[in-house]
Amino acid sequence: MSRIIRIIVGVVFLIIFLTASSGLYEDWLWFKDLGYEQLFWTPLLSKALIQIVNGTILFLFIAGTLFSIRHSILTFVTEKLRNRLRVVHEMDRPVYHLSQKRVTIWLLVISALVSFGVSFIAGFTGWLEVLSFIKYTPFGQEDPVFGKNLGFYFFQLPFLQTIYNAFYGPFFILTFFTTLFYTVTGVLHFHTLKFWKRDAIGISSVARRHLALLFSVLFVLRAFGYYLDKYQLLYSQHGHVVGAGYTDLTANLPVLNFLVVLSNLGFLAAFFALFLHEVRLLTVPLVSLIVAGSLLYGVYPTLIQFFIVIPNELAKETPYIQNEIAMTRFGYGLDLIQEQNYQGDVPLTSLVLNNEQATLNNIRLNDPRPLLKTFTQKQGIRLYYKFNDIDIDRYPIEGENRQVMLSARELSTDDLDSNAKTFVNLRFKYTHGYGVAASFANEVTTEGLPSFAIKDVPPNTVHPEFYLKEPRIYYGELTNDWVVVNTTIKEFDYPQGNMNAESNYEGITGIHLTPFNKLMLSLKHGTARFYLANEVNFQSRILLHRNIIERVQKLAPFLKYDPDPYLIIDQGRLKWIIDAYTTSNALPYSSNYTNSNLNLNYIRNSVKIVVDAYDGTVDFYAISPQEPILQTYQKIFPGVFKSLSQMPPSLKSHLRYPETLFTIQSNMLKNFHMTDPTVFYNKEDAWDISKELFSSQPHDIDPYYTILQIPGTGQSEYVLMLPFTPASSSTNTRNNMIAWMAARMDDDHYGELLLYKLPKNTEVDGPLQVESRIDQDPDISEQLALWNQQGSNVIRGNLLVLPVQGNFIYIEPIYLQATQGGSIPEMKRVIMVYEDKLVMTETLGEALTQIFGPDVPQLKAGNSVSTPVSMQTPALAANSSTMGPVDVANILEQMNQLRGILDQLETQLKSLQPEPSSGTDP
């Protein structure tokens, strides 16, 4: 029986061990499958090594301390405590004695638990600081106070602070409770509170030497802490200065230097107390340090700030304000902005506009906000298909860059019919989305709907650039669950009449379900379905972490990721591009940018990540190889980051300057475009981000992508831009435009920032002023009010500010949407504003003609309200689930013949079309 029990206990412990390690095993399989084993082993081994080293050091000190008071513990427990509690047994029973062996075992256990518990936390939170310290990369710049390379603050100071925090706290607690124990047990007792007198405190020689050892270590650690605090002054804030100001450098810094000396003197006194029977060598330095720290480091700087700095703050703080301006501009890359003047009131004529043909041909009429609703209604196909957001990018179409608004048709299992939410359907059947919907940014139909460049399932298009060889989406923004592929069940592609198109996964990634893998994954996910499901076979694979943001965060948690990935079509495959940032809040004197997700004072867009939507392969590309934080990561994880030269040209052409970074830089630029300390201190020239109306409320304009001719370049390019207005107050509102900034991203100009400042003596309308002019126009306001009555809502799209040849043209699309649920916003009008001219027309071409005359350059058909883009014929679409080259001229001829009929009968045909009756299509 005992043997059976031992077997059962062994099996139970084995199951517990396997269950506890199943998550780690799954991670190893997943990292290995993606080819990033280094990203798994380096953090794991680093954490283990740090915990062992840190834990061993703490264990030796804690165990040594506890063993030194072991005799006192025995005496206290077996004599004093027992007598006080009257734990006296009857005379015929043996008197209880505490076993020295048992005490030793308990002290070892307590020491191990405390030391390795502390080191466990330190190892999991400080491993990257340790590796960054070892692989340190210097910056090419020094701090303005101590003259230390900025790399010290990014890589060395955090490590030193981690070491200090890991040891000072535990040693302080250990010393405190050791002293308390000696006091409670009577080993240490006070004759008088006048600690400076010779016989004020009585203590045994053993206890004195023990406390002297602890105090000497504590004094050394405290001196080290004060030394680090000197550099922490560069992050302080007094008054209007971020970073070390007058008070910090004339009061706090000398005090910290004094406290470092005083702590070192305390160490020497404690050291001599090991040999001299003089307890005052411990008490006097300790009390002196506490008093000096409280008075000098607390009261003295406050007095300096109040009586010297505040009465004459600007004069005292000017050099330090200059430091803040310079370091903040460096931290956010504002020092790289190229500033130029922009006239803002150069007259535009039809002849001038001939040089802006590319800009005019790419004016965005489709607004992403209502467009998402349109995609959902017109291209959702089924309830379980979902569009998460609209991604804007440029594609070369017939030799010309065109803005394209594209969205992935992902599978949302949450929207499946409740009866269809079975384990087989959720894990084996409905595994992926299918295809995309896309429209040109400047093209709408006569109904006011986007003219689709790609539509339907399987995807249809007449543009070779959009042909999809692999339209399936296994990895995306909405794929939050794991699935098993290559089972005996075919995977659902899309509905096709009374049947469903189905396929099997053929990607290169996925964890094979070997017998042992099945066991570990079953334990990890708490299911026996891997064994019970007959659909799983030796070819089956499990796909994990399919949400692309979760995927890259798990691979490289040390990077910060843009929350808005964008999808592109690259040589027939769908790929996600994610912007990753190297960030820190360790830059001295740099002002912090803080929102709900970020707290930083240094940021660089150093990495671009490409994730294949079909097989989930991940590639990290270093686009700023000279950036020191990225260089340090490259040393820690060699081979993980590919150089930009290894990125295929087809991918390079789709790199965008990230909107998140541009927004952060724009917000910091509102104040830090001012480089004069006096102007900055008084906020004489503060800016604000321009505002527009949406839902009848003013909102900051979001940065927007557009194809634009940069002044002085003579050619159009893809840019991200944003206008600025002067800062306003509650009593003084100023909405005129004062500047605009653009980020370039084509070819070798990627990442260049251009800031165009308007003359201070020129009054140029800002977006909110233009919105007010629109509201005040009697004809327009009457029309909008008429449409905005019961039964319909007017939606005002993004107000685009387009710099054109030294002036501005403002464009705002007007949408109309019925109030009943499920209605689709339709673009009905285009409002154009130029100087004192304002028109609302049905097409962009009409607006240009009314403002600039009949000689205005003719726009391409796509840049006005136009007929739909031709698509593949239904017969061709039915014959193939993928796309290849087709006879475009033949398709156009067929569609021209059928267009009139299709336009008239489209709604009726959709309403009469029977729903699929397949059992697997809910």
Buried (B, 14 or more C-beta within 10 A) or exposed (E): EEEEEEEEEEEEEEEEEBBEBBEEBBBBBBBEBBBBEBBBEBBBEBBEEBBEEBBEBBBEBBBEBBBBBBEBBBBBBBEEBBEEEEEEEEEEEEEEEBEEEEBBEBBBEEBBEBBBBBBBEBBEBBBBBBBBBEBBBBBEBBBBBBEBBBBBBBBBBBBBBBBBBBBBEBBBEBBEEBBEBBEEBEBBEEEEEEBEEEEBBEBEEBBBBBBBBBBBBBBBBBBBBBBBBBBBBBBBBBBBBBBBBBBBBBBBBEBBEBBBEBBBBBBEBBBEBBEEEBBBBBBBBBEBBEEBBEEBBEEBBEEBBEEBBEEEBEEBBBEBBBBBBBBBBBBBBBBEBEEEEBBBBEEBEBEBBEEBBBBBBBBBBBBBBBBBBBBBEBBBBBEBBBBBBBBBBBBEBEEBBBBBBBBBBBBBBEBBEEEBEEEBBBBBBBBBBBBBBBBBBBBBBEBBBBBBBBBBBBBBBBBBBBBBEBBBBBBBBBBEBBBBBBBEBBBBBBBBEEEBBBBEBEBEBBBBBEEEBBBBBBBBBEBEBBEEBEBBEEEBBBBBBBBBBBBBBBBBEBBBBBEBBBBBBBEBBBBBBBBBBBBBBBBBBBBBBEEEEBEBBBBBBBBBBBBBBBBBBBBBBBBBBEBBBBBBBBBBBEEBBBEBEEBEEEBBBBBBBBBBBBBBBBBBBBBBBBEBBEBBBEEEBBBBBBBBBBEEEBEBBBBBBBBBBBBEEEEBBBBBBBBBBBBBEEEEEEBBBBBBBBBBBBEEBBBBBBBBBBEEEEEBBBBBBBBBBBBEBEEBEEBBEEBBEEEBBBBBBBBBBBBBBBBBBBBBBBBBBEEEEEBBBBBBBBBBBBBEEBBBBBBBBBBBBBBBEEEBBEBBEBBBBBBBBBBBBEEBBEEEBEBEEBEEEEBEEBBEEEEEEEBEEEEEEEEEEEEBEBEBBB
